[in-house]
Amino acid sequence: MLTFGTAGLRGPVREGPDGMNVETVTRATAGLADWLLARGHAGAPVVVGRDARHGSEAFAAATREVLAAKGFDVIALPEPGPTPLVAFATRHFGAATGVMVTASHNPPQDNGYKVYLDGGAQLIGPADREIEAAIAATPGAAAIARTPVTPDARAVATRSAYLDRLTKRFAGTARGPLRIALTPMHGVGGDLAVDALRRGGYHDVHVVTEQFAPDPDFPTVAFPNPEEPGATDLLLRLAAEVNADLAIALDPDADRCAVGARDGGAWRMLTGDETGALLGTWVLDNRPSDAPTPVIASSIVSGTLLDAAAQRRGADTRRTLTGFKWLVRAGEPLAYAYEEALGHCVDPDAVRDKDGISAALACASLASSWIDRGGLVAALDALERENGVHVTAGRSLRLPDPADIAALMTSLRTSPPRVLAGIAVRLTDYAARADALRTDGIELTGTGADGSAVRVFARPSGTEPKLKYYGQMRTGTAGGAAGTDRRALSRMLQEVLSELPDGA
């Protein structure tokens, strides 16, 4: 059977208990409902939304109808929409839970079932295991009652309420005219993103026509993920053609935001760590001076440039395990959270999850303030002159047999590399930790004679049959020639990644 993983279910659309289908979704919803009832939430409001993937409409119908039959007050979002809209509505309406039918940026054959708890944060343990047990105790789908649901005024007004919140959050942050190239990558975020940008004062928005309408087959990309090589080619081509100041790519459910900028004479996509550092400092630099000390959160696999910049600004920086279910629970008052995989939470008071659309608005504000000073890469240069150049990159090893992944992790623990790119490194085993960061991962760190530092984190993927290496190289001092240092460090980091064992 499909099991509850990252905040819910995810798998291929197919018949049987190991696939996403109406029967699986019906039983999952019945189990979720029974778990809520056992905790005193009878009659509470619940939110249900969906994307435009294969099966999403039928799965969302099953979800809302089972919840209604169990006596819940169902707020059924009336049309395909982004995941952040469900996270927002769950918090906005004080709902007991929110369910979003989506597989985010997975391949076309997949779908999923994402669960938010009260407050709009993703499901975590032990609730996930408890709900899984409740699902196992449900009868077959044919025996589970369903009651039709019609979207009411609250559901219809959710989009406007979300846009109103963005208008309030970003009021006055536009610094001038900005030309934007944007793609929703065949997903459901296009219309909402364009509306949000226009409300924010950005009217010169050009979209990738071939990728703008929702299409569950994602015909122009091999994988509908802005991180994948080639996925943003059409966006960068458009940005060059229209002489844009900023390029924005959303993933299909619009909870992730990738950013492109001119770097010298060519366009490139910024890394998630580069964007995270820029947005985190933008949040801090635009907070009221009398606000309490803010919490800035990033994951253990993310880079450390934001930590350095945020600490200079007096913020409380915290690291969590990977995933926004942990990041948004890092502490209060949370001001910003990000992870290297293009997830950004820039308005945690409204959306306690990554939100690509609000991140796009924040990026537009930042880009508009640098439009006459060299753009986002110049902003990054300035940040790195202040805090030292930090370069990050990753390497993924696809190992279909879980035993091979376990064997490679064991080898890394027992016979770790001693030197990487000429720098002696030491190992920290996160599985041996006794705190909240205990996980199946290892960290290799070291500092060279010139003060440059290397860091590699290795861990098994939580969603794919992969082992992932997350690498960083950092200069020892601030004040250098950022662009030149970045290129040199990038070459060193590629050398580091190539030296890591691959399990062959």
N, C-alpha and C positions, 0 to 999 in steps of 0.2 A: 504494500500500500504506500501511496505518497504520505510522507510524514511532514509535520510542521518544522520548517527550517527557518530561513530568514524572514521572520514576521508572518509566516503562513505557508501556503502550498505553492509549488511551482513544478511544472513538468510538461511533457508532450500532450497535445490534444489527441486522445485516442480512447477506445473503450477499455474497460477493466479497472481494477482498483489501483493500478500503478499509473493511471493516466488522468488528465484533466477532462472531465465529462460531467454531464448534468447529474448523474448518480453520485459521483465523488463530491461535487459541490453541495448537493442536497444534504448528504450525510454530514459533511463538514459544518454546514450552517446549523443543522439540528444540534450537533455537539456543542458548537459555540453558544447557541441559544440556551441550551440546558446548563452550560457552565455559568452563563450570565444570570439565569434564574436562581441558581443555587447560591449566588452571591448577592441576592436582594435587588436585582435590577428589573424586576417584572414591570412591564409597561413603559420602560425607559425609551427615550429616543435613540435610534440607531441610524447610521448613514450608509448608503450603498451607492457605489459608482462603478463605472467600467470604462475601459478603453475600446478601441475598434478592432481588436484582434479577432482571429477566428474563434468562435464560440463565446465571445465575451457577452453578447446580448443575452443568450440563453442562460449563461451562468449567473449573470446579474439578476435575471428574472427569478431564477430558482432561489437565489440568496434572499432577495427582498420578500418573496412570497412565503418562504419557510419562516423567516423572522416575524412576518405579520401574523401567520397562523399561531405562532408561539406567544402572541399578545404584545409584541413590541410596537412602538410608534415609529414606523419606517419613513425616513426621509430619503426618497428615491431620486437621485439626481437624474434629470430627464434625458440626457443625451451623452454620447461618449465625451469624456473629458480627461484632463490630466490628473495624475495621482495627487499632487499637492492640493487640489480642490477638495478631495475627500479628507485629507489630513486637516485642512482648514475647517471644513464643515463640522468634523467631529469635535474640534475644540470650540468652534463658534457656537454650536447648538448645545454644548454640554452633553453630548451623546455618550452612551455607555460603551459603544464600540463603533468603529467604521470599517467597512469592507470595500476594498478596491479590487476589481477583477482586472488583472494586468500581469504581464510577464516582463514589464519594463523594456529592456533592450535585448532580451533573448531572441534567438532565431524565430522565424515565422511559425514554425510548427508547435511552439510552446505557448502556454498560458499559465495564469497563476491567480492566487487568492491571497491578498495582503490584508492583514488585520491590524487595526489601531485600537488601543484601549482608551479609556477616558483621559481627556487632556490632549488626545491626538498624537500620542507617541506610539511607536511600533510595539507590537507584542514582544515580550521577553519571557524568559523562564522565571518561576516554574509554571507560569500560566500556559505556556505552549504545550508542555507535557500533560498538564491537567486537561486541557481542551482535547488533546489527542486521545486521552483515555475516555473522555466523554463521547468523542466521535466513535470510538471502537464499541461503545455500549449502545449506539443507536441502531434501530432496525434498518431493513433495506429501504432504499429510496422510495419504492412504491408505497410503503406504509407511512411515510412522513407527510403530514398535511401541508397544503399550500393555500394561501389566500391572496388573490390578486391585489395589487397596489397601484394606485394612480398618483403620479407626482403632485404634490400640493404646493401652495404658495411659497413655503420655506425652501423647498427644493429648487423651484424655478428661480428664486431670488439669490441662491447661493453664489452664482457667478458674479452678480452685481455686488454682493457683499464683499467678495474676495477682491474685486477690482477697486472698490471703495477703500478697502484696507491698504492696498498697494499705493493708491493715490495719496492717502494720508501718510504712509510710511516714507514715501519718497518725495513728498512735497518740497519743492524748492531746491532739490539736489541737482537738477539739470543746469549745467553751466554754459550751455550754448548749443548751436545747431550741430547735429551729428548724423552722418550717413551710416546706416546699419545694413549689413547683409545677414539674412537669417534663414535657417532651415529647421523645421520640426522633424525631419528625417522620417517622413511618411507617418508620423504619429499624430497625436490628438492635441498638441499644444500650440499649433500655429495661430489660429484665430485669437485665442486668449492672449498669447504673447504679443501679437501685433496691437491688440486693443490696450494691453497694459503699457506698452511702450508709448503709444500715442497719448494715453492719459498722463504719462510721465513727462510729456513734452517732446517726444522723439517721433516726428512725423515722416521723416525721410527713411523709410524702411523698405528694403528690396528683399524679396523672398525667392528661394530656389523653387521655381514653379514645378519642376518635376517631382519635388519631394514635399509639396505643401499639403495636398489633400491626404487624409488618412487612408492608408492602404495596407492591409494585413499581410500582404506578400512582400513588402519592402523591395520593390523590383530594381531599384538603382544601387543597392548596397549589398555586399556579401553578408555582412552582419550589421544590424541597425544600431550600432554603438559608436558614438563619436570618438572613442578611444582607438577603434580599430583602424589599421592602415587603409587609406583610400576612402574611408567613410565620409570625410569632409572635403573631398576633392571638388565636388560641384559647388560647395559653399565658398571655398577659397577662390575658385575660378570666378564666381559671381562678384566677390569682394574686389578682385582686381579689375574686372570689367567696369564696375560702376564707380570705381575709385572710392571705396567705402573707408570709413574711419574705424570700423569695428565689425567683426564677424562673430555670429552667435549660432551655435548648434545645440539644439535640445535633443535629448534622446526620445524615443517614441512615447513615453508616458510623461515626459516633461518634468521629471524630478531631478534630472541632471542637466548641467549647463557647461558647454565647452566654448572656449573663446579663442578667436583668431585675431592676429594683429600683424602689421607690417614690421619686419625685422630686417633693416637694411633695405635692399631692393626687392625683397620677396615677402610673401605672406607665409605665416606659419601658425599652427595651433599652439597656444600656450599649454604647458602641462597643468595637471590639476593642482600640483603644489605651487606653481607660479601664480595661478589664478587665486588659489586659497590665500596665499600671503598678501596679494594685492587687495582682495576683498576684505580680509580680516583687518588690515590696517585702515582701509576705507571706513569700515564700521567704527573702529576706535576713533579715528580722526573726525568723525561726524557725530559723535555722541555729545550730549550736553556736558559742559564742564563740571556740573555739580552732580552728575550721575554717580551711583555707587560703583565701587570697583567691579569691573565686568569680568565674567568668566569667558575665556576663549578656549575652545576645545578642538583637538585634532586627534587622529588615531595613531596607534603605535607604528603603523607602516608609512605614515605620511612624513614629509620633510620637516625640517626644523627652522626654516626661515621665518615662518609666522611666529613661532615661539620667541625667537630673538627680537623681532620687531615689536611684538605685543608686550614683552617684558620691559622694553625700553619705554613703553607708553604706560606702564604701571598696571597692566592687566594681570589677572590671575590665570595662568595658562595651565591646562590640564590635558593629559593624554588618556585615551580610553582604548578598549578593544575595538576592532574594526566593526563598522556598521553604525548606522544612525540610531538604532535602538539604544546604543550605549552613548553615543556622542551627545544626544539631546538630554541625557540624564547626568551629564558631567558635573553639574553644580549650578547654583544660582548666584546672581542674576546672569543667566546665559545670554551673551550678546551675539555670538557667532560660533558656528561649528563647521568643520569641513573634513573631507577625506580625499586622498589623492585621486580616487576614481570619479572625479568631476562632480561630487556632491557638495552642495553649499547650503547652509541654513543661515540666511541673513536677517530673518525676521522671526525669531523663535517665539515671540509673544503671540504671533498669529498662526504660524505653521511649525509644529515641532517635528520637522522632518526636512530632508533636503528638498529644495524647491527651485527648479530651473528657471521659472518665470521671474520670481523676485530676484534671483541671482542675475538674470539678464538685465533687469532694471538697475541693479547696483553696478554692474559692469558698464552700462551706458553712462551712468553718472560719473564713474571714475574716468572713463575714456573722454567724456566731454570736458573734464577739468584738465586733461593733458593734451587736448587736440592741437594746441599751439606750442606744445613743448616736446613733441616727438612721439606722442601716443603711448600705448600701454607698455611697450618695450622700454621706452625711456622711463616710465614710472617704475618698472622693475629694476632698471639700472640704478635709479636713485635709492630704492629700497636696499639694494645689495651693496651700494657704496656705504650705506649706513650700518649694515649688519653683516657684511661679508657675503660673497657669492655662494649660493647653494644650488647645486645641480642634482636633479633626481631622474632616475630612469628605472625601468623594470625589465624583468625577463621571466617568461612563463614556460614551464616544462609540462607538456601534456603527457600524462602517464595514466592510461585508462585503468590499469590494475591498481586498486588501493594499496595492495601489498608493496608495490614498487615505490609509492609515495612514502609509506611508512619506513621502508628500508632506507630511502635516501635521507629522511629526517634523522633516523638513527645514526647513519654514517656521518652526517654533519655534526651530530652531538659528540660522537666518540672520536672522530678523526677530522676535526674542522680544519679549514685552511689556516695557516699560520701567518701568511703574508699575502696581501692583495695589492697589486700595482706598486710593489716595493715597500708597502707600509705594513708593519707588524700589527696583527689584529688579535683581539681576545674575544672570547665567547661568553655571552649571557644567555642562559637557558630560561625562557619564560615559563616553561612547564614546571620549573622548580620554584617559581615565585609563590608566595603565600598571600598575595593581595589580589585586588580586583583585576589585575593585568595578567593573571595566570592563564596561559593558553599554550597550544601546541605551536610554538615558534621559537626561533633562536635569533640572536642579534650578534653580529660581528662588528666591532668598532676598533678604530686605531687612529693615531695621529702621527704624521710624518715629521721629519726634521724641520721642514719649513712651516710647520703649523697647520698644513692642510689635513683635513680629517676625512676618513672614509667610514661609512656606515652601511651595512647590509642587513636587512631583515628577511628571514626565510620562513614561510608558513604554507601549509596546504590550503588550497582554496576551499571556501565553505560552500560553493555552489557548483563547481566544475571539477572534473578529474585532473587537477593541475597542482603542481607545486610552484609557488611564486616567490621570486626574489625581488625585493624593493631596495634599490641602491641610492646612495647619496654621497656626493663629494662636496666638501666645503673648504673655502679658503680660510686661512688662519687669522686674517686681519681684515678690517673694513677699510674703505677708502681706495680700493684698487680700481683698475680699469675694468668695469663690470663685464662689458661685452667680450673683451679679449680673454679675461679669466674664465668666463662661462664656456667659451669654445674649448679652451685647454682642459678644463675640468670635465667637460663632456667626453673628450677623448679618453681621459683617464678612467672615467666611470665605465665606458664601454669595455675598456681593458679589464676592469674589475669584474664586470658581469660575465665576460668570456672566460675568466679563470675559475668560476664557480662550478662545482661538480654538477653533472646532468643526469646521473644515475645510469648512464650507459655501461 
